[in-house]
Amino acid sequence: MITPEYPKGHPQVVQPAIQQAHNLIANLDRRERGLEMQPFAYHNKGSMATIGRNHAVVELKKLRFGGFLAWAAWLFIHLMSIVGVKNRLFIFVDWMWSYFTYDPSLRVIIKPLRRDKP
């Protein structure tokens, strides 16, 4: 979505999509009640990215930092965004296991290819 603040479109990350979804839900509700719909306005909450083991970068409005503290912040925020205490616990244990054992596996579940006999 091109706006004056973002002439090349909004960032291609999840935050604009979540905000657009909330705007859509609110507008559908407003339309159902016969009210005027509100235009979408993106509010940049900042960016975070991991760049390796114990290293990440965080960029907020007036604050930028990196290293271990940014990595820990990234882990915490992503862990808190997971729905359900049980899921958070399982993922936290999995992350801790991977961290201390240096387990590099991708944890991809692949279904075996079955070929019918001719």
DOLOLO-470759 format. One record per residue (C-alpha): residue number from 1; residue in three letters; x, y, z. Coordinates in steps of 0.001 Angstrom, whole numbers, plus 524288, in hexadecimal, padded with zeros to 5 digits. Example, Ala and Ser with C-alpha at 12.3 -4.5 7.8 and 13.67 -1.06 7.14 Angstrom:
! residues 2
@k:1 r:ala east:8300C north:7EE6C up:81E78 .
@k:2 r:ser east:83566 north:7FBDC up:81BE4 .
END
This chain:
! residues 118
@k:1 r:met east:80000 north:80000 up:80000 .
@k:2 r:ile east:80633 north:80CB0 up:7FB7B .
@k:3 r:thr east:804BE north:81893 up:8043F .
@k:4 r:pro east:80C12 north:8259A up:80511 .
@k:5 r:glu east:813DA north:8207B up:810CE .
@k:6 r:tyr east:816FE north:813C2 up:8099D .
@k:7 r:pro east:81814 north:816FA up:7FB05 .
@k:8 r:lys east:81D80 north:80952 up:7F82A .
@k:9 r:gly east:812F2 north:802AE up:8003D .
@k:10 r:his east:81281 north:7FDEA up:80E2C .
@k:11 r:pro east:81D3A north:7F4EE up:81333 .
@k:12 r:gln east:81B3B north:7E6D1 up:80F0C .
@k:13 r:val east:81A85 north:7E19F up:81CE5 .
@k:14 r:val east:80FAD north:7DCA9 up:8259F .
@k:15 r:gln east:80CEA north:7E936 up:82D30 .
@k:16 r:pro east:80668 north:7F09A up:821E9 .
@k:17 r:ala east:7FE5C north:7E480 up:81EC0 .
@k:18 r:ile east:7F9B3 north:7E338 up:82CD9 .
@k:19 r:gln east:7F62D north:7F1A1 up:82D56 .
@k:20 r:gln east:7EEEA north:7F0B7 up:8205A .
@k:21 r:ala east:7E75F north:7E4EA up:8255E .
@k:22 r:his east:7E34D north:7EC65 up:83198 .
@k:23 r:asn east:7DF2E north:7F7EC up:82929 .
@k:24 r:leu east:7D755 north:7EEE7 up:82053 .
@k:25 r:ile east:7D04A north:7E890 up:82BCE .
@k:26 r:ala east:7CD18 north:7F5D9 up:8319D .
@k:27 r:asn east:7C851 north:7FAE2 up:82471 .
@k:28 r:leu east:7BFAD north:7EEFB up:8222E .
@k:29 r:asp east:7B9C8 north:7F12D up:82F9D .
@k:30 r:arg east:7B7FA north:7FFB8 up:82CBC .
@k:31 r:arg east:7B1B2 north:7FCAE up:81F97 .
@k:32 r:glu east:7A846 north:7F328 up:825D6 .
@k:33 r:arg east:7A428 north:7FDC4 up:82F74 .
@k:34 r:gly east:7A294 north:807AB up:82475 .
@k:35 r:leu east:7AE64 north:80FDE up:82855 .
@k:36 r:glu east:7B8CD north:81598 up:81F88 .
@k:37 r:met east:7C4B6 north:80D13 up:81D54 .
@k:38 r:gln east:7D205 north:811D1 up:821F0 .
@k:39 r:pro east:7DDF3 north:8123D up:818F2 .
@k:40 r:phe east:7E9B7 north:809E7 up:81C43 .
@k:41 r:ala east:7F539 north:81092 up:822D4 .
@k:42 r:tyr east:80193 north:808BA up:8254C .
@k:43 r:his east:80870 north:80B10 up:83251 .
@k:44 r:asn east:81688 north:80679 up:831F9 .
@k:45 r:lys east:81986 north:7FF77 up:83EC5 .
@k:46 r:gly east:827A5 north:7FD05 up:83B06 .
@k:47 r:ser east:82F6C north:7F1B7 up:83576 .
@k:48 r:met east:836CE north:7E64E up:83B20 .
@k:49 r:ala east:83F50 north:7DC21 up:834A2 .
@k:50 r:thr east:84830 north:7D154 up:8394B .
@k:51 r:ile east:8554E north:7D101 up:83275 .
@k:52 r:gly east:85B4B north:7C545 up:83920 .
@k:53 r:arg east:85CCD north:7BE45 up:845F7 .
@k:54 r:asn east:85C03 north:7C860 up:850F5 .
@k:55 r:his east:85B71 north:7D386 up:84716 .
@k:56 r:ala east:84FF4 north:7DB8A up:84261 .
@k:57 r:val east:84C69 north:7E975 up:83EFD .
@k:58 r:val east:84112 north:7F180 up:8441D .
@k:59 r:glu east:83C8B north:7FE4E up:83E44 .
@k:60 r:leu east:831DF north:805FB up:84503 .
@k:61 r:lys east:82DDA north:81426 up:842D5 .
@k:62 r:lys east:83929 north:81A61 up:84A46 .
@k:63 r:leu east:84091 north:80E69 up:84EE0 .
@k:64 r:arg east:849C5 north:80548 up:847B3 .
@k:65 r:phe east:851E0 north:7FA92 up:84DCB .
@k:66 r:gly east:85787 north:7ED6D up:84AAC .
@k:67 r:gly east:85E97 north:7E1BF up:85045 .
@k:68 r:phe east:85A43 north:7D876 up:85ADD .
@k:69 r:leu east:85046 north:7E1BF up:860F3 .
@k:70 r:ala east:84986 north:7E385 up:853CC .
@k:71 r:trp east:849C5 north:7D4C7 up:851AC .
@k:72 r:ala east:84387 north:7D268 up:85F08 .
@k:73 r:ala east:83937 north:7DCCD up:85C16 .
@k:74 r:trp east:8364B north:7D63A up:84F04 .
@k:75 r:leu east:834AE north:7C900 up:855A8 .
@k:76 r:phe east:82BEC north:7CE8E up:86058 .
@k:77 r:ile east:822F7 north:7D5FF up:85718 .
@k:78 r:his east:8217C north:7CA78 up:84DEF .
@k:79 r:leu east:81F15 north:7C125 up:8591E .
@k:80 r:met east:81483 north:7CA06 up:85ECB .
@k:81 r:ser east:80DA9 north:7CAC9 up:8519A .
@k:82 r:ile east:80B39 north:7BC0E up:851D5 .
@k:83 r:val east:7FD5F north:7B892 up:855A2 .
@k:84 r:gly east:7FB9E north:7AFED up:86188 .
@k:85 r:val east:80404 north:7AD76 up:86D70 .
@k:86 r:lys east:80639 north:79F3A up:869BB .
@k:87 r:asn east:80B0B north:7A2E0 up:85C1C .
@k:88 r:arg east:81401 north:7AD67 up:861D0 .
@k:89 r:leu east:8199D north:7A3AE up:86B70 .
@k:90 r:phe east:81C37 north:79956 up:8610A .
@k:91 r:ile east:82294 north:7A323 up:857F2 .
@k:92 r:phe east:82A9A north:7A903 up:862FD .
@k:93 r:val east:82F8F north:79B75 up:866EF .
@k:94 r:asp east:8328E north:79866 up:858B2 .
@k:95 r:trp east:83A03 north:7A538 up:8571F .
@k:96 r:met east:841A6 north:7A2C7 up:863B4 .
@k:97 r:trp east:84500 north:794E8 up:85F6C .
@k:98 r:ser east:849C2 north:799E5 up:8524A .
@k:99 r:tyr east:85177 north:7A4DF up:858A8 .
@k:100 r:phe east:858CE north:79C50 up:86259 .
@k:101 r:thr east:85AC2 north:79084 up:85979 .
@k:102 r:tyr east:85E22 north:7986F up:84D33 .
@k:103 r:asp east:8540C north:7904E up:845F8 .
@k:104 r:pro east:853B2 north:795B3 up:83804 .
@k:105 r:ser east:84867 north:78D57 up:83321 .
@k:106 r:leu east:83DB7 north:79450 up:82B90 .
@k:107 r:arg east:832A7 north:78C7F up:831A4 .
@k:108 r:val east:82BE4 north:78A95 up:824A3 .
@k:109 r:ile east:821E0 north:77FC9 up:823DC .
@k:110 r:ile east:822A5 north:77993 up:81685 .
@k:111 r:lys east:818DC north:76FA5 up:811B5 .
@k:112 r:pro east:81F24 north:7642F up:80A85 .
@k:113 r:leu east:81C22 north:76328 up:7FC07 .
@k:114 r:arg east:81391 north:75757 up:7F93F .
@k:115 r:arg east:81329 north:75221 up:7EB9A .
@k:116 r:asp east:808CE north:748BF up:7E74B .
@k:117 r:lys east:80E25 north:73C27 up:7E1A0 .
@k:118 r:pro east:80AF6 north:73A73 up:7D315 .
END
